[in-house]
């Protein structure tokens, strides 16, 4: 046994001596969040009462680099405090692998990455990490990247199955069967230009029980313009193709303008349009835009009435006009964001009564405090002032006080780092 240990140590020493550069970084994230939900995601129904809970994300991240090879492995547990008894023999959700990928730099400009990974581009409207959700979002994919100082071109793809099957079996996971995308970005002085093409295929059974895959395309440009004072962006995405044998024809556009009034105070204004479908439209065409894998919590109000978790999909669409007021002082960050929501298509009752397009007004207030380098405290309060049209779309009682409050602590210590 002693000789075996010596041999292993000698082998490890020889391997380490042959490797020119190695880096290992290990860090943790502990992120509990308290929420008071009283009309969160949808209007509270008459007679219902709000609720409170604490959720938590716990992550262990390993980042390793050796010459042209980079590897990342992230273990994650998400839980609601109290979802198992203190003496439970097993956790409800267990430990999952959030990221597990290896990347090899083929040249100085070309690299390839395979495995479970985050796909996040531009402002994450179409492809994002969804970091607000304690579980977040990652994909099993292969990506190839070409990058220079001012340009980047990424290609990616995925092909999914729910098990190692021995014959054709329907893919029943609520996810795409196959996906391909291409993303190009260029920095032109103060102007940033991106273009995304995303092709997603979902499997389904037709009327004769045959398995088919319909592909939907989401495509369009994303532009930014930034100076010392101005921070603005614009995007325009279209959707076409088919979904479960139905034609898709939808679009999304937005413009945002921000101005740094002082070093501490920034003001902005924006407008977004997501196409929808009249409630009395009997056609089979899908006209409602779907942000697909976007970080939707960051858009259209923090109370998540629209598009988060599938809410508001295949509905009347949305118009969102908003202001953004940000003030930062010392370790504090404050933000106030009022939203004015209208439907993009007509809401018509079964009695053929066309309702007003006004859906409601939401006011979001958030505050952050950098307690220490590894510890951040954030919190917020939001209130939705809904309309009768929102009642028709979402159900519930608009006359009820519909509000939401939250407080989150994020602890991110680096527990080990090594470089050779």
C-alpha positions as a Markdown table, in Angstrom:
| # | Residue | x | y | z |
|---|---|---|---|---|
| 1 | Unk | 0.0 | 0.0 | 0.0 |
| 2 | Unk | 2.8 | 2.4 | 0.9 |
| 3 | Unk | 4.5 | 1.7 | -2.5 |
| 4 | Unk | 1.3 | 2.3 | -4.3 |
| 5 | Unk | 0.9 | 5.7 | -2.6 |
| 6 | Unk | 4.4 | 6.6 | -3.6 |
| 7 | Unk | 3.8 | 5.6 | -7.2 |
| 8 | Unk | 0.6 | 7.7 | -7.3 |
| 9 | Unk | 2.4 | 10.7 | -5.9 |
| 10 | Unk | 5.2 | 10.4 | -8.4 |
| 11 | Unk | 2.7 | 10.1 | -11.3 |
| 12 | Unk | 0.8 | 13.2 | -10.1 |
| 13 | Unk | 4.1 | 15.1 | -9.7 |
| 14 | Unk | 5.2 | 14.1 | -13.2 |
| 15 | Unk | 1.8 | 15.2 | -14.7 |
| 16 | Unk | 2.0 | 18.5 | -12.8 |
| 17 | Unk | 5.5 | 19.1 | -14.0 |
| 18 | Unk | 4.5 | 18.6 | -17.6 |
| 19 | Unk | 1.6 | 21.1 | -17.5 |
| 20 | Unk | 2.6 | 24.7 | -18.0 |
| 21 | Unk | -0.4 | 26.5 | -16.5 |
| 22 | Unk | -3.2 | 25.4 | -14.2 |
| 23 | Unk | -5.9 | 27.4 | -12.4 |
| 24 | Unk | -8.5 | 26.2 | -10.0 |
| 25 | Unk | -11.2 | 28.4 | -8.4 |
| 26 | Unk | -13.9 | 27.1 | -6.0 |
| 27 | Unk | -16.7 | 29.3 | -4.7 |
| 28 | Unk | -20.0 | 29.0 | -3.0 |
| 29 | Unk | -23.4 | 30.8 | -3.3 |
| 30 | Unk | -26.0 | 30.7 | -0.5 |
| 31 | Unk | -29.0 | 32.8 | -1.5 |
| 32 | Unk | -32.2 | 32.7 | 0.6 |
| 33 | Unk | -35.1 | 34.9 | -0.4 |
| 34 | Unk | -38.2 | 35.9 | 1.6 |
| 35 | Unk | -41.3 | 36.7 | -0.4 |
| 36 | Unk | -44.7 | 38.1 | 0.6 |
| 37 | Unk | -47.1 | 37.2 | -2.3 |
| 38 | Unk | -50.5 | 39.0 | -2.3 |
| 39 | Unk | -51.5 | 39.1 | -5.9 |
| 40 | Unk | -48.2 | 38.0 | -7.4 |
| 41 | Unk | -48.3 | 36.7 | -11.0 |
| 42 | Unk | -52.0 | 37.1 | -11.1 |
| 43 | Unk | -54.8 | 39.1 | -9.4 |
| 44 | Unk | -55.9 | 37.7 | -6.1 |
| 45 | Unk | -59.4 | 36.2 | -6.2 |
| 46 | Unk | -62.1 | 37.5 | -3.9 |
| 47 | Unk | -61.9 | 35.7 | -0.6 |
| 48 | Unk | -58.3 | 34.5 | -1.1 |
| 49 | Unk | -55.4 | 35.7 | 1.2 |
| 50 | Unk | -51.8 | 36.2 | 0.4 |
| 51 | Unk | -49.0 | 34.0 | 1.5 |
| 52 | Unk | -45.3 | 34.1 | 2.5 |
| 53 | Unk | -42.4 | 31.7 | 2.1 |
| 54 | Unk | -38.6 | 31.5 | 2.0 |
| 55 | Unk | -36.8 | 29.8 | -0.9 |
| 56 | Unk | -33.1 | 29.2 | -1.2 |
| 57 | Unk | -30.5 | 28.4 | -3.8 |
| 58 | Unk | -27.2 | 26.8 | -2.7 |
| 59 | Unk | -24.4 | 26.4 | -5.3 |
| 60 | Unk | -20.9 | 25.0 | -5.4 |
| 61 | Unk | -18.9 | 26.1 | -8.4 |
| 62 | Unk | -15.6 | 24.6 | -9.7 |
| 63 | Unk | -13.7 | 26.5 | -12.4 |
| 64 | Unk | -10.6 | 24.9 | -13.8 |
| 65 | Unk | -8.3 | 26.0 | -16.6 |
| 66 | Unk | -5.3 | 24.2 | -18.0 |
| 67 | Unk | -3.6 | 25.7 | -21.1 |
| 68 | Unk | -6.4 | 25.7 | -23.8 |
| 69 | Unk | -8.8 | 23.7 | -21.7 |
| 70 | Unk | -11.5 | 25.3 | -19.5 |
| 71 | Unk | -13.9 | 23.2 | -17.4 |
| 72 | Unk | -16.8 | 24.3 | -15.2 |
| 73 | Unk | -18.9 | 22.2 | -12.8 |
| 74 | Unk | -21.7 | 23.7 | -10.8 |
| 75 | Unk | -23.8 | 21.7 | -8.3 |
| 76 | Unk | -27.1 | 23.2 | -7.1 |
| 77 | Unk | -29.8 | 22.6 | -4.6 |
| 78 | Unk | -33.0 | 24.7 | -4.6 |
| 79 | Unk | -35.5 | 24.4 | -1.8 |
| 80 | Unk | -38.4 | 26.0 | 0.1 |
| 81 | Unk | -37.6 | 26.3 | 3.8 |
| 82 | Unk | -39.7 | 23.5 | 5.4 |
| 83 | Unk | -40.4 | 21.4 | 2.4 |
| 84 | Unk | -39.1 | 18.4 | 4.2 |
| 85 | Unk | -39.0 | 17.6 | 7.9 |
| 86 | Unk | -35.8 | 18.2 | 10.0 |
| 87 | Unk | -35.3 | 14.5 | 10.2 |
| 88 | Unk | -36.0 | 13.7 | 6.5 |
| 89 | Unk | -33.7 | 10.9 | 5.1 |
| 90 | Unk | -33.7 | 12.6 | 1.7 |
| 91 | Unk | -34.1 | 16.1 | 0.2 |
| 92 | Unk | -37.1 | 16.9 | -1.8 |
| 93 | Unk | -35.2 | 18.3 | -4.8 |
| 94 | Unk | -31.8 | 16.8 | -4.2 |
| 95 | Unk | -28.6 | 18.1 | -5.7 |
| 96 | Unk | -28.7 | 18.8 | -9.4 |
| 97 | Unk | -25.9 | 19.6 | -11.9 |
| 98 | Unk | -26.6 | 23.2 | -13.1 |
| 99 | Unk | -23.5 | 23.5 | -15.3 |
| 100 | Unk | -21.1 | 20.8 | -16.5 |
| 101 | Unk | -19.1 | 21.8 | -19.6 |
| 102 | Unk | -15.7 | 21.6 | -21.1 |
| 103 | Unk | -14.3 | 24.2 | -23.5 |
| 104 | Unk | -11.2 | 23.9 | -25.7 |
| 105 | Unk | -9.6 | 26.9 | -27.4 |
| 106 | Unk | -8.7 | 25.5 | -30.8 |
| 107 | Unk | -6.8 | 28.6 | -31.8 |
| 108 | Unk | -6.7 | 32.2 | -30.5 |
| 109 | Unk | -10.0 | 32.9 | -32.3 |
| 110 | Unk | -11.8 | 29.6 | -32.3 |
| 111 | Unk | -13.2 | 27.7 | -29.3 |
| 112 | Unk | -15.7 | 24.9 | -28.8 |
| 113 | Unk | -17.8 | 24.1 | -25.7 |
| 114 | Unk | -19.9 | 21.0 | -24.9 |
| 115 | Unk | -22.1 | 20.0 | -22.0 |
| 116 | Unk | -24.7 | 21.6 | -19.7 |
| 117 | Unk | -24.2 | 25.3 | -20.1 |
| 118 | Unk | -25.9 | 28.7 | -19.8 |
| 119 | Unk | -26.8 | 30.4 | -23.1 |
| 120 | Unk | -27.0 | 34.1 | -22.5 |
| 121 | Unk | -26.9 | 36.8 | -25.2 |
| 122 | Unk | -27.4 | 40.5 | -25.4 |
| 123 | Unk | -29.9 | 41.7 | -22.9 |
| 124 | Unk | -31.3 | 38.1 | -22.4 |
| 125 | Unk | -34.6 | 38.9 | -24.0 |
| 126 | Unk | -34.6 | 35.7 | -26.1 |
| 127 | Unk | -31.8 | 33.6 | -24.6 |
| 128 | Unk | -30.9 | 34.2 | -20.9 |
| 129 | Unk | -29.9 | 32.6 | -17.6 |
| 130 | Unk | -33.1 | 33.5 | -15.8 |
| 131 | Unk | -31.0 | 34.1 | -12.7 |
| 132 | Unk | -33.9 | 35.5 | -10.6 |
| 133 | Unk | -35.4 | 32.0 | -10.5 |
| 134 | Unk | -33.7 | 30.0 | -7.8 |
| 135 | Unk | -33.3 | 27.1 | -10.3 |
| 136 | Unk | -32.1 | 29.4 | -13.2 |
| 137 | Unk | -31.8 | 28.0 | -16.7 |
| 138 | Unk | -29.1 | 26.0 | -18.6 |
| 139 | Unk | -29.1 | 23.8 | -21.7 |
| 140 | Unk | -27.4 | 20.6 | -22.8 |
| 141 | Unk | -25.7 | 21.9 | -25.9 |
| 142 | Unk | -22.6 | 22.2 | -28.2 |
| 143 | Unk | -21.4 | 25.7 | -29.0 |
| 144 | Unk | -18.6 | 26.9 | -31.3 |
| 145 | Unk | -17.4 | 30.4 | -31.1 |
| 146 | Unk | -15.3 | 32.7 | -33.3 |
| 147 | Unk | -14.1 | 35.9 | -31.7 |
| 148 | Unk | -11.8 | 38.8 | -32.4 |
| 149 | Unk | -11.3 | 42.0 | -30.5 |
| 150 | Unk | -14.5 | 43.6 | -31.9 |
| 151 | Unk | -16.5 | 40.7 | -33.3 |
| 152 | Unk | -18.0 | 37.4 | -32.2 |
| 153 | Unk | -19.9 | 34.7 | -34.0 |
| 154 | Unk | -21.4 | 31.8 | -32.1 |
| 155 | Unk | -23.1 | 28.6 | -33.4 |
| 156 | Unk | -24.9 | 26.2 | -31.2 |
| 157 | Unk | -27.1 | 23.2 | -31.2 |
| 158 | Unk | -28.8 | 20.6 | -29.1 |
| 159 | Unk | -30.7 | 17.3 | -29.6 |
| 160 | Unk | -32.7 | 16.0 | -26.6 |
| 161 | Unk | -34.1 | 12.6 | -25.4 |
| 162 | Unk | -35.7 | 11.8 | -22.1 |
| 163 | Unk | -33.8 | 8.5 | -21.7 |
| 164 | Unk | -31.4 | 6.1 | -23.5 |
| 165 | Unk | -34.2 | 4.5 | -25.6 |
| 166 | Unk | -33.9 | 1.5 | -27.9 |
| 167 | Unk | -36.7 | 2.4 | -30.2 |
| 168 | Unk | -38.6 | 5.6 | -31.2 |
| 169 | Unk | -40.2 | 7.1 | -28.1 |
| 170 | Unk | -42.0 | 10.4 | -27.8 |
| 171 | Unk | -40.0 | 13.1 | -26.0 |
| 172 | Unk | -42.4 | 14.2 | -23.2 |
| 173 | Unk | -40.2 | 16.7 | -21.4 |
| 174 | Unk | -41.5 | 20.3 | -21.7 |
| 175 | Unk | -38.6 | 21.3 | -23.8 |
| 176 | Unk | -37.5 | 21.4 | -27.4 |
| 177 | Unk | -36.5 | 18.2 | -29.2 |
| 178 | Unk | -33.9 | 19.9 | -31.2 |
| 179 | Unk | -32.4 | 23.5 | -31.3 |
| 180 | Unk | -29.9 | 25.4 | -33.4 |
| 181 | Unk | -28.9 | 29.0 | -33.2 |
| 182 | Unk | -26.4 | 31.5 | -34.6 |
| 183 | Unk | -25.5 | 34.8 | -33.0 |
| 184 | Unk | -23.3 | 37.6 | -34.4 |
| 185 | Unk | -22.0 | 40.7 | -32.5 |
| 186 | Unk | -19.8 | 43.6 | -33.6 |
| 187 | Unk | -18.6 | 46.6 | -31.6 |
| 188 | Unk | -18.5 | 49.7 | -33.9 |
| 189 | Unk | -17.2 | 52.5 | -31.6 |
| 190 | Unk | -20.2 | 53.6 | -29.5 |
| 191 | Unk | -22.6 | 51.3 | -31.5 |
| 192 | Unk | -23.1 | 47.6 | -30.7 |
| 193 | Unk | -24.8 | 45.5 | -33.3 |
| 194 | Unk | -26.1 | 41.9 | -32.8 |
| 195 | Unk | -28.2 | 39.5 | -34.8 |
| 196 | Unk | -29.8 | 36.3 | -33.5 |
| 197 | Unk | -31.3 | 33.4 | -35.4 |
| 198 | Unk | -32.9 | 30.7 | -33.2 |
| 199 | Unk | -34.5 | 27.5 | -34.6 |
| 200 | Unk | -36.5 | 25.5 | -32.1 |
| 201 | Unk | -38.2 | 22.2 | -32.8 |
| 202 | Unk | -40.9 | 20.6 | -30.6 |
| 203 | Unk | -42.1 | 17.1 | -31.0 |
| 204 | Unk | -45.7 | 16.1 | -31.0 |
| 205 | Unk | -48.1 | 13.3 | -32.2 |
| 206 | Unk | -50.4 | 14.1 | -35.1 |
| 207 | Unk | -53.9 | 12.7 | -35.7 |
| 208 | Unk | -52.5 | 9.3 | -36.9 |
| 209 | Unk | -50.2 | 9.0 | -33.8 |
| 210 | Unk | -47.1 | 9.7 | -35.9 |
| 211 | Unk | -44.3 | 11.6 | -34.2 |
| 212 | Unk | -43.4 | 14.9 | -35.9 |
| 213 | Unk | -41.2 | 17.8 | -35.1 |
| 214 | Unk | -42.3 | 21.4 | -36.1 |
| 215 | Unk | -39.7 | 24.1 | -36.1 |
| 216 | Unk | -40.2 | 27.7 | -35.1 |
| 217 | Unk | -37.8 | 30.5 | -36.0 |
| 218 | Unk | -37.1 | 33.5 | -33.9 |
| 219 | Unk | -34.8 | 36.1 | -35.5 |
| 220 | Unk | -33.8 | 39.8 | -35.4 |
| 221 | Unk | -31.3 | 42.5 | -34.5 |
| 222 | Unk | -30.4 | 44.0 | -31.2 |
| 223 | Unk | -28.6 | 47.4 | -31.2 |
| 224 | Unk | -27.0 | 49.4 | -28.4 |
| 225 | Unk | -25.7 | 53.0 | -28.4 |
| 226 | Unk | -23.6 | 54.1 | -25.4 |
| 227 | Unk | -21.6 | 57.2 | -24.5 |
| 228 | Unk | -20.6 | 58.7 | -21.1 |
| 229 | Unk | -24.1 | 60.0 | -20.7 |
| 230 | Unk | -26.4 | 57.9 | -22.9 |
| 231 | Unk | -27.3 | 54.3 | -22.6 |
| 232 | Unk | -29.9 | 53.2 | -25.2 |
| 233 | Unk | -30.9 | 50.0 | -27.0 |
| 234 | Unk | -33.4 | 48.8 | -29.6 |
| 235 | Unk | -34.5 | 45.3 | -30.7 |
| 236 | Unk | -36.9 | 43.8 | -33.3 |
| 237 | Unk | -37.6 | 40.1 | -33.4 |
| 238 | Unk | -39.9 | 38.1 | -35.6 |
| 239 | Unk | -41.3 | 34.6 | -35.2 |
| 240 | Unk | -42.3 | 32.3 | -38.0 |
| 241 | Unk | -42.5 | 28.6 | -38.9 |
| 242 | Unk | -44.8 | 26.1 | -37.3 |
| 243 | Unk | -45.8 | 24.8 | -33.9 |
| 244 | Unk | -47.9 | 21.6 | -33.4 |
| 245 | Unk | -49.0 | 22.0 | -37.0 |
| 246 | Unk | -50.0 | 25.6 | -36.6 |
| 247 | Unk | -48.5 | 28.5 | -38.5 |
| 248 | Unk | -46.6 | 31.1 | -36.4 |
| 249 | Unk | -46.6 | 34.8 | -37.2 |
| 250 | Unk | -45.6 | 37.1 | -34.3 |
| 251 | Unk | -43.2 | 39.9 | -33.5 |
| 252 | Unk | -41.6 | 41.9 | -30.7 |
| 253 | Unk | -40.0 | 45.3 | -30.7 |
| 254 | Unk | -38.7 | 47.7 | -28.0 |
| 255 | Unk | -36.7 | 50.9 | -27.6 |
| 256 | Unk | -35.1 | 52.1 | -24.4 |
| 257 | Unk | -33.3 | 55.4 | -23.7 |
| 258 | Unk | -31.3 | 56.1 | -20.5 |
| 259 | Unk | -29.4 | 59.3 | -19.5 |
| 260 | Unk | -26.9 | 59.8 | -16.7 |
| 261 | Unk | -28.0 | 63.1 | -15.2 |
| 262 | Unk | -25.3 | 63.0 | -12.6 |
| 263 | Unk | -22.8 | 60.3 | -11.5 |
| 264 | Unk | -25.3 | 59.0 | -9.0 |
| 265 | Unk | -28.7 | 59.6 | -10.8 |
| 266 | Unk | -29.9 | 58.0 | -14.0 |
| 267 | Unk | -33.2 | 58.4 | -15.7 |
| 268 | Unk | -34.7 | 56.3 | -18.5 |
| 269 | Unk | -37.8 | 55.7 | -20.6 |
| 270 | Unk | -38.8 | 52.7 | -22.7 |
| 271 | Unk | -41.5 | 51.0 | -24.6 |
| 272 | Unk | -42.0 | 47.4 | -25.7 |
| 273 | Unk | -44.6 | 45.7 | -28.0 |
| 274 | Unk | -45.2 | 42.0 | -28.0 |
| 275 | Unk | -47.8 | 40.9 | -30.6 |
| 276 | Unk | -50.9 | 39.1 | -29.5 |
| 277 | Unk | -54.1 | 37.6 | -30.8 |
| 278 | Unk | -57.7 | 38.9 | -30.5 |
| 279 | Unk | -59.6 | 36.8 | -28.0 |
| 280 | Unk | -62.4 | 36.3 | -30.6 |
| 281 | Unk | -59.9 | 35.4 | -33.4 |
| 282 | Unk | -60.8 | 31.8 | -34.4 |
| 283 | Unk | -57.9 | 31.2 | -36.8 |
| 284 | Unk | -55.3 | 28.6 | -36.0 |
| 285 | Unk | -52.4 | 31.0 | -36.7 |
| 286 | Unk | -50.3 | 31.7 | -33.6 |
| 287 | Unk | -50.0 | 35.5 | -33.5 |
| 288 | Unk | -48.7 | 35.9 | -29.9 |
| 289 | Unk | -45.0 | 36.4 | -29.5 |
| 290 | Unk | -43.1 | 34.0 | -27.2 |
| 291 | Unk | -39.8 | 35.2 | -25.6 |
| 292 | Unk | -38.9 | 31.5 | -25.4 |
| 293 | Unk | -35.8 | 31.3 | -23.1 |
| 294 | Unk | -35.6 | 35.0 | -22.1 |
| 295 | Unk | -34.9 | 36.3 | -18.6 |
| 296 | Unk | -38.5 | 37.5 | -18.5 |
| 297 | Unk | -38.5 | 38.6 | -14.8 |
| 298 | Unk | -36.3 | 41.5 | -15.9 |
| 299 | Unk | -39.0 | 42.8 | -18.3 |
| 300 | Unk | -42.6 | 43.9 | -18.0 |
| 301 | Unk | -42.7 | 44.4 | -14.3 |
| 302 | Unk | -41.2 | 42.5 | -11.4 |
| 303 | Unk | -44.6 | 41.0 | -10.3 |
| 304 | Unk | -44.3 | 38.6 | -13.2 |
| 305 | Unk | -47.8 | 39.0 | -14.6 |
| 306 | Unk | -46.5 | 38.5 | -18.1 |
| 307 | Unk | -44.5 | 35.7 | -19.8 |
| 308 | Unk | -42.8 | 34.4 | -16.7 |
| 309 | Unk | -43.4 | 30.7 | -16.2 |
| 310 | Unk | -45.5 | 30.5 | -19.3 |
| 311 | Unk | -48.0 | 33.1 | -18.1 |
| 312 | Unk | -49.7 | 35.3 | -20.7 |
| 313 | Unk | -48.5 | 33.1 | -23.6 |
| 314 | Unk | -50.9 | 32.7 | -26.6 |
| 315 | Unk | -52.9 | 35.7 | -25.3 |
| 316 | Unk | -53.6 | 39.3 | -26.3 |
| 317 | Unk | -49.9 | 40.3 | -26.2 |
| 318 | Unk | -48.6 | 43.4 | -24.4 |
| 319 | Unk | -47.7 | 47.0 | -24.7 |
| 320 | Unk | -45.4 | 48.2 | -21.9 |
| 321 | Unk | -44.4 | 51.8 | -21.4 |
| 322 | Unk | -42.2 | 52.6 | -18.4 |
| 323 | Unk | -39.9 | 55.0 | -16.7 |
| 324 | Unk | -36.6 | 54.0 | -14.9 |
| 325 | Unk | -35.1 | 56.1 | -12.1 |
| 326 | Unk | -31.9 | 54.8 | -10.6 |
| 327 | Unk | -29.9 | 56.4 | -7.7 |
| 328 | Unk | -26.6 | 55.0 | -6.3 |
| 329 | Unk | -24.8 | 56.4 | -3.3 |
| 330 | Unk | -21.9 | 54.8 | -1.5 |
| 331 | Unk | -22.9 | 51.1 | -1.0 |
| 332 | Unk | -26.7 | 51.7 | -1.7 |
| 333 | Unk | -28.6 | 51.3 | -5.0 |
| 334 | Unk | -32.2 | 52.5 | -5.4 |
| 335 | Unk | -34.6 | 52.1 | -8.3 |
| 336 | Unk | -38.2 | 53.1 | -9.0 |
| 337 | Unk | -39.8 | 51.7 | -12.2 |
| 338 | Unk | -43.5 | 52.5 | -13.0 |
| 339 | Unk | -45.1 | 50.5 | -15.8 |
| 340 | Unk | -48.2 | 51.3 | -17.9 |
| 341 | Unk | -49.6 | 48.1 | -19.5 |
| 342 | Unk | -52.0 | 47.8 | -22.4 |
| 343 | Unk | -53.0 | 44.8 | -24.6 |
| 344 | Unk | -51.5 | 44.5 | -28.1 |
| 345 | Unk | -54.6 | 42.9 | -29.5 |
| 346 | Unk | -58.3 | 43.2 | -28.7 |
| 347 | Unk | -59.9 | 41.6 | -25.6 |
| 348 | Unk | -63.5 | 40.7 | -26.6 |
| 349 | Unk | -65.9 | 39.1 | -24.2 |
| 350 | Unk | -68.1 | 36.1 | -25.2 |
| 351 | Unk | -70.9 | 38.7 | -25.6 |
| 352 | Unk | -68.8 | 40.4 | -28.3 |
| 353 | Unk | -68.1 | 43.4 | -26.0 |
| 354 | Unk | -64.7 | 44.9 | -26.8 |
| 355 | Unk | -62.9 | 45.8 | -23.6 |
| 356 | Unk | -60.6 | 48.8 | -23.1 |
| 357 | Unk | -56.9 | 48.0 | -23.9 |
| 358 | Unk | -55.7 | 49.3 | -20.6 |
| 359 | Unk | -54.5 | 46.4 | -18.4 |
| 360 | Unk | -53.1 | 48.2 | -15.4 |
| 361 | Unk | -50.2 | 50.1 | -13.8 |
| 362 | Unk | -47.5 | 48.5 | -11.8 |
| 363 | Unk | -45.0 | 50.3 | -9.6 |
| 364 | Unk | -41.7 | 48.6 | -8.7 |
| 365 | Unk | -39.3 | 49.8 | -6.0 |
| 366 | Unk | -36.0 | 48.0 | -5.3 |
| 367 | Unk | -33.1 | 48.7 | -3.0 |
| 368 | Unk | -29.7 | 47.1 | -2.7 |
| 369 | Unk | -26.9 | 47.3 | -0.2 |
| 370 | Unk | -23.3 | 45.9 | -0.6 |
| 371 | Unk | -22.8 | 44.8 | 2.9 |
| 372 | Unk | -19.4 | 43.3 | 2.1 |
| 373 | Unk | -17.6 | 42.1 | -1.0 |
| 374 | Unk | -19.1 | 38.6 | -0.6 |
| 375 | Unk | -22.5 | 39.7 | 0.9 |
| 376 | Unk | -25.2 | 41.6 | -0.9 |
| 377 | Unk | -28.7 | 42.5 | 0.4 |
| 378 | Unk | -31.5 | 43.3 | -2.0 |
| 379 | Unk | -35.2 | 43.9 | -1.5 |
| 380 | Unk | -38.2 | 45.4 | -3.1 |
| 381 | Unk | -41.9 | 46.3 | -3.0 |
| 382 | Unk | -44.3 | 46.2 | -6.0 |
| 383 | Unk | -48.0 | 46.9 | -6.4 |
| 384 | Unk | -50.3 | 46.2 | -9.3 |
| 385 | Unk | -53.3 | 48.5 | -10.0 |
| 386 | Unk | -55.2 | 46.3 | -12.3 |
| 387 | Unk | -58.2 | 47.0 | -14.6 |
| 388 | Unk | -61.4 | 45.2 | -15.5 |
| 389 | Unk | -59.6 | 44.0 | -18.7 |
| 390 | Unk | -56.9 | 42.5 | -16.6 |
| 391 | Unk | -59.6 | 40.7 | -14.6 |
| 392 | Unk | -61.0 | 39.3 | -17.9 |
| 393 | Unk | -57.5 | 38.1 | -19.1 |
| 394 | Unk | -56.1 | 36.9 | -15.8 |
| 395 | Unk | -59.2 | 36.4 | -13.6 |
| 396 | Unk | -59.1 | 37.6 | -10.0 |
| 397 | Unk | -60.2 | 40.8 | -8.3 |
| 398 | Unk | -58.6 | 44.1 | -9.5 |
| 399 | Unk | -60.2 | 45.9 | -6.6 |
| 400 | Unk | -58.2 | 43.9 | -4.1 |
| 401 | Unk | -54.8 | 45.2 | -3.0 |
| 402 | Unk | -52.4 | 43.2 | -5.2 |
| 403 | Unk | -48.9 | 43.7 | -4.0 |
| 404 | Unk | -45.6 | 41.8 | -3.5 |
| 405 | Unk | -42.5 | 42.3 | -1.2 |
| 406 | Unk | -39.3 | 40.5 | -1.0 |
| 407 | Unk | -35.9 | 40.5 | 0.7 |
| 408 | Unk | -32.9 | 38.5 | -0.5 |
| 409 | Unk | -29.4 | 37.9 | 0.9 |
| 410 | Unk | -26.7 | 36.6 | -1.5 |
| 411 | Unk | -23.5 | 35.2 | 0.1 |
| 412 | Unk | -20.8 | 34.4 | -2.4 |
| 413 | Unk | -17.5 | 33.4 | -0.7 |
| 414 | Unk | -14.5 | 32.2 | -2.6 |
| 415 | Unk | -13.4 | 29.2 | -0.6 |
| 416 | Unk | -10.3 | 28.0 | -2.6 |
| 417 | Unk | -8.1 | 29.4 | -5.4 |
| 418 | Unk | -4.9 | 27.9 | -6.8 |
| 419 | Unk | -2.7 | 28.9 | -9.7 |
| 420 | Unk | 0.4 | 27.2 | -11.1 |
